[in-house]
Amino acid sequence: MAEATYTPLISVLIQRGAADEVALLQAYGKAHGIEYVVLREVSISAAAIRRLSAKLAAHYHVVPVRVTPGGLTVAVSDPLDRRAVEDIETSLGVRVERVLACRADIDEALQRYYGVGAETVERILSEQPDREAGAASAAESHDIGDPNADASVVSLVNQLLSDAIRDRATDLHFEMHRDGVIVRRRIDGILYDTLTAGRMRSLYPSIISRIKLMAGLNIVERRLPQDGRARVSIENRNYDLRVSIVPAMHGEDVVIRILPSTMLFNLEELGFNPAQLKLLGDMISAPHGILFVTGPTGSGKSTTLYACLSRLNTRERKIITIEDPVEYELRGITQTQMNPKIGLTFASALRSMLRHDPDVMMVGEVRDRETAEIAVQTAMTGHLVLSTLHTNDAAGGAARLIDMGIDPYLITSTVQAFMAQRLVRTICENCRELVEHADGRMRYRGHGCTQCNQCGYRGRIAICEFLPMDDSISALVLGRASAPQIRERANVLGWPTLREDGLAKVENGLTTEEELRRVTLA
């Protein structure tokens, strides 16, 4: 097969799964006196990285390892391909030695040391050398340039997006500073810097213009904030992008929220324990009433509500949502996007939707008295309402509604429960290990690996607390009790707090105490 396709034998053996790549390279290296290395365990010289351009490294799929007297050592994955070494020797005018490394290790090292999109940036700049000359004034120009340059910038933006999606990022940040461009990605709720090509600064205006075109925004307007949406297809999967652009000191900053166009929401996969699942299932099965999910931005409130709607979504129910914005499309559900500019607010939409014969309504957020009053009236007239409130815990939900001006008897008559939640990162299953803590107890933690980007965590689950409106809690609400008084009564009744639910997940080896402290501040 190698002979027929003019493909190196080792490549065929690896591609066909006929031999393990590591074992094969080690055997070949031993037979021919070539060292095999694991690049993550090798100290790669900064001088070596500077010696070989990103374009050459990516084109020949090699990584410079160290500078030697009169030469350079590079890691290759195909020991039979001598052309790469010969071409690099000709380009640099130095002797090139080889070490062997796995293809995946070289891919990772190329991104780690040269940055995302480095090869594309180098290619664009080599084709248009005049771009760098104008780098100082790049912030004042949003000209994409000729069609060939535009195609290259399109490729660069697509690469940045696809790499972010591959690493499970939910947000992609582009920031222009005095000393260059910073690209950051939010993964499992934490922002991480992404190494990018050092010369990306001169392409930044074109990148921003490309993003604006994708989102249907005005590429000429650079003084005002802009918001837009785009839909892209990456690796045969569709994604919705929410784009926010704001002017800053050295150019425009962009944040792209990455949302899969379709998602399967399942309550069982969010991290609730069996008792919490039963309680939540009973609440959303009620014919009427309100369930409020509370918590700060980014605590997973919308995801929980979507999972509840997915369970309720049957042919026998009419479900309507009023959202700002609509994050995910749910088949079989009528979803309405708020537009305050034309007077379509939560309150006005809620009034209109009542005439649309719904069984279940989801209101993205109760922000003011008017919306709260209509939500309460909706529940009193025989509808099930799901919504969110911005409070720190479940006990603060009732106090927040009273502060808005809702009569306590209406709260106790319509609200089934307040539920507070947060998201904690879960320990990476690939590198999870038992470690003895200072108190002598054995606890799981992740020591860091390539699958979790060396942080020890991969994925998130919810921790939550419930406050059902039973007789004793209702009595406190009717008496306009404060949030601390309601919280104290909930503790007496034995309802677990956020921290207690989190500690149970620590004991079960799902997360760590450090992560719990980060999220609950306790």
PADO-497632 format. One record per residue (C-alpha): residue in three letters; x, z, y. Coordinates in pm, whole numbers, plus 50000, padded with zeros to 5 digits. Layout:
ALAXZY;...
This chain:
MET500005000050000;ALA502835008150240;GLU504464974750167;ALA501234955250206;THR500324971450538;TYR503864974250677;THR503265011650712;PRO505985037850648;LEU505665052650299;ILE505535088350425;SER502635079650658;VAL500675064550369;LEU501315094650146;ILE500125118750416;GLN497095097950525;ARG495935093950163;GLY496355130950094;ALA498835122649818;ALA501315148449942;ASP501385178650171;GLU502945168950503;VAL505065200450539;ALA506345198850182;LEU507075161750214;LEU508995165050540;GLN510945195050409;ALA511895175950093;TYR512915145150288;GLY514905166050534;LYS516715184350254;ALA517575151550081;HIS518895135150398;GLY520365164950581;ILE517745165850859;GLU516455199350982;TYR512695206950956;VAL511295228451239;VAL508025245051333;LEU507825237251703;ARG505825268451793;GLU508735289251661;VAL511455269551837;SER512715276952187;ILE512345243152353;SER514725237452641;ALA513245230352985;ALA516225207653046;ALA515275187452738;ILE511705183252865;ARG513015171253200;ARG515375147153024;LEU512575127152853;SER509625114353054;ALA506045121252948;LYS505455084152908;LEU508315079452659;ALA507545111652471;ALA503875102952427;HIS504525066152349;TYR506975073552068;HIS505245106051967;VAL508365127451989;VAL509185160652155;PRO512615167952307;VAL513935200652166;ARG517365206452317;VAL520115189852514;THR523385186052325;PRO526835176452457;GLY526405139652531;GLY523015137352368;LEU519475149252307;THR517695163252001;VAL514075152451949;ALA511435162351693;VAL509815133451505;SER507015132751247;ASP508005099851081;PRO511645100650962;LEU511475064050855;ASP510755051551207;ARG514225045451354;ARG512875023151633;ALA511755052751844;VAL515195068951840;GLU516965036051912;ASP514675028052208;ILE515125062952356;GLU518905059952316;THR518795026652499;SER516565040452778;LEU518565072352837;GLY522015059852746;VAL522705090452528;ARG522965097452158;VAL519675110252009;GLU519585133351706;ARG516435140251504;VAL514695170651358;LEU511445168151161;ALA508105183751260;CYS504455179751161;ARG502375154851357;ALA499875181751464;ASP502765203451592;ILE504065174451800;ASP500565167651941;GLU500255203952046;ALA503765205152196;LEU503215173152395;GLN500175188652560;ARG501825222552606;TYR505015209852770;TYR503855178352945;GLY500275187553028;VAL496875171952967;GLY496825135453072;ALA500555134253140;GLU501105100552974;THR498175085053164;VAL499405098753498;GLU502905085453432;ARG501535051253339;ILE499335048853651;LEU502185059053880;SER504655035653714;GLU502205006853761;GLN501535016954123;PRO504715032954260;ASP503345032754614;ARG500855060054523;GLU503495087354531;ALA504645076554873;GLY501205085155005;ALA500865117754818;ALA501215138555133;SER498105123055282;ALA496215121154955;ALA493645146655066;GLU492505123355345;SER491945092855122;HIS489365087754849;ASP490105051154781;ILE490035045054405;GLY492195014254441;ASP492174982454238;PRO490124977853917;ASN493124984153691;ALA493875017253860;ASP490215026653839;ALA490195020153464;SER493255042553425;VAL491665070453628;VAL488515067253419;SER490665071753111;LEU492365102153264;VAL489075119253356;ASN487695111653009;GLN490785126852852;LEU490495158553062;LEU486835161752963;SER487365154652594;ASP490245179752573;ALA488075206052742;ILE485225199452497;ARG487605200252201;ASP488775234952310;ARG485125246852347;ALA485295250052727;THR481995255252909;ASP483385248653257;LEU486185226853391;HIS487665235753733;PHE489715212353956;GLU491445229054250;MET493785214254510;HIS496355237954659;ARG499245232754895;ASP501735231054607;GLY499705209154372;VAL496665205754149;ILE495375233653926;VAL493025226353637;ARG491355255953468;ARG488935258653177;ARG486485286453097;ILE486525293852724;ASP484425322352583;GLY483805334652936;ILE487495336653038;LEU489275312353273;TYR492555298053145;ASP495025276453333;THR495545242053180;LEU498965226353206;THR498605192253367;ALA501035165353471;GLY503055176853770;ARG502485143753950;MET498675145253924;ARG498475155254292;SER498785119154409;LEU495895109054182;TYR493625138154282;PRO491515118654536;SER490845091654277;ILE489915117854018;ILE487425133854258;SER485975099854348;ARG485545091453979;ILE483715124453918;LYS481485118054220;LEU480595083454093;MET479735097653752;ALA477435123653910;GLY475795099354156;LEU477265116554463;ASN478465102954795;ILE482165094954754;VAL482655092255131;GLU481235126755215;ARG484035152555203;ARG482825178455455;LEU479735191955281;PRO479105207054936;GLN477465183654685;ASP475765189254350;GLY475015163154088;ARG474545156153719;ALA475945131553470;ARG475535123853103;VAL478535113452898;SER479185105052534;ILE482385118652385;GLU483255114752016;ASN479715103151934;ARG478095133752092;ASN476195134552420;TYR476905160352690;ASP475225168353021;LEU477595175953307;ARG476535196753608;VAL478925189053890;SER479495211254194;ILE481845200254472;VAL482825221654770;PRO485265214255054;ALA488375236155061;MET491515238855274;HIS493595212555094;GLY490895189954955;GLU487705192954754;ASP487315217154464;VAL485205206354167;VAL483555226153891;ILE481985207853597;ARG479635227353370;ILE479685211353023;LEU476425213652827;PRO475615196852495;SER472555174552547;THR470925188952237;MET471485222852081;LEU469895241951797;PHE469005276951915;ASN468645302851643;LEU468065339751712;GLU469825348851389;GLU473095333851516;LEU473285352351849;GLY474605385351714;PHE471455406951699;ASN471275431851413;PRO468265431651174;ALA466425459251364;GLN466875441251697;LEU465775408251544;LYS462585423851410;LEU461805440651741;LEU462415408651937;GLY460415388151686;ASP457445411851714;MET457505410052094;ILE457495372252119;SER454785370151853;ALA452365389152079;PRO449545368052230;HIS450245380052585;GLY452565401552791;ILE455995398052951;LEU459465401352804;PHE462205405153066;VAL465835398352970;THR468225414153220;GLY471915410853290;PRO474395394553530;THR475145357453547;GLY476855345353231;SER475475372453003;GLY473575348252779;LYS470055354952908;SER469025318252910;THR470405312552560;THR468355341652426;LEU465205328452592;TYR465845293352458;ALA466225307952109;CYS462915326452152;LEU461215294252265;SER462685275351970;ARG461105300451731;LEU457745298051913;ASN457835260151939;THR455095248351704;ARG452395221651732;GLU449805249051787;ARG451405261752109;LYS451755246552453;ILE455025258952604;ILE456035252852966;THR459275263153133;ILE460155265653502;GLU463915265353545;ASP466615262553810;PRO468305242553669;VAL467135229853330;GLU470185236453114;TYR469115222652776;GLU466345198952675;LEU464005212852409;ARG461905187452223;GLY458185194852233;ILE458405217352541;THR457445208152898;GLN460395217153122;THR460185216653502;GLN463185216153736;MET462915235754061;ASN463355217054389;PRO463035240654689;LYS463775211954932;ILE460305197754865;GLY458595231554822;LEU458755233054441;THR459695269554397;PHE459215293254104;ALA456055307254264;SER454445273654352;ALA455325258554014;LEU453995289053831;ARG450625285954006;SER450365249153913;MET451455254253553;LEU448655279253495;ARG446245249853524;HIS448225231253259;ASP446695251352972;PRO449885268652849;ASP450145294352570;VAL453715304752649;MET455585302252980;MET459235307653053;VAL460185314753415;GLY463925310453468;GLU464215340453698;VAL461965364353889;ARG463685366054227;ASP460975377854468;ARG457665395754497;GLU455545364254497;THR457015351454170;ALA456755386154013;GLU453095389754112;ILE452125355953968;ALA454065363153645;VAL452175395953609;GLN448815378953675;THR449725352053420;ALA450385378253153;MET447155396653238;THR445125364853184;GLY446265360952824;HIS449615343052839;LEU452985352252695;VAL455665351152966;LEU459435351752913;SER461695356653213;THR464925371753345;LEU465895397753604;HIS469265405053760;THR469755441753679;ASN472645459753512;ASP470655475153229;ALA467195476353076;ALA466215508553257;GLY466815491853592;GLY464225464753520;ALA461155485453601;ALA462775500253913;ARG463665465054031;LEU460045453353999;ILE458805484054187;ASP461365476554461;MET459895441454483;GLY456495457154556;ILE454785453954216;ASP452335482254146;PRO453565504453860;TYR450235502053672;LEU450605464053662;ILE454095467953514;THR452925491653241;SER449895469553166;THR451805436953121;VAL455485442753040;GLN456205446652669;ALA459865454952709;PHE463015451252914;MET466065439152727;ALA469615439652867;GLN472475420352716;ARG476105410352755;LEU478395386652567;VAL481545399252394;ARG484245377652242;THR484505379151864;ILE487755384151676;CYS489255351551552;GLU488585349551179;ASN491745329351119;CYS494175355851246;ARG492085387451199;GLU493985416951055;LEU493555454451012;VAL495625475051256;GLU495985512851277;HIS494965526551617;ALA496385556751798;ASP493585578551656;GLY494605568751303;ARG491555546851242;MET491915511851102;ARG490325484851318;TYR490335447251310;ARG491995426351580;GLY493355391151611;HIS497105387151646;GLY496765352151793;CYS496995317551638;THR496585280851730;GLN492855281551655;CYS492205308251921;ASN494905296852169;GLN496915328152087;CYS494335351652243;GLY492965367051922;TYR489345358652003;ARG487185328851917;GLY483465326451995;ARG481045351952143;ILE478065372552033;ALA475495393252220;ILE475345430752253;CYS472025443552380;GLU469745472852451;PHE465955474252439;LEU463515494652643;PRO459995490352501;MET457215502152729;ASP455885530252510;ASP453695558652641;SER456555580852759;ILE458395552852943;SER455105540453091;ALA454415575353225;LEU457775575653403;VAL457145541153552;LEU453685551753674;GLY455385581353842;ARG457865557254009;ALA460815573153830;SER464325561053915;ALA466445539953680;PRO468675569953580;GLN465565590253488;ILE464215561653274;ARG467645557153116;GLU467845594353031;ARG464435592952861;ALA465445562052662;ASN468495581152537;VAL466285610052426;LEU464045585452240;GLY467105572352057;TRP467215536952193;PRO470865524852157;THR472645515552478;LEU474705484252534;ARG477885503652464;GLU476505519252147;ASP475455485252016;GLY478915472252105;LEU480655501151924;ALA478635493051612;LYS479985457451630;VAL483515471251672;GLU483025492051357;ASN481815460951175;GLY484995442351270;LEU483295417251499;THR484965426351830;THR487395451551980;GLU487105482352199;GLU489205465052466;GLU486725436352482;LEU483825460752493;ARG485395479452785;ARG485955446652969;VAL482285437452941;THR480545470852982;LEU483045487153225;ALA482815519153026;
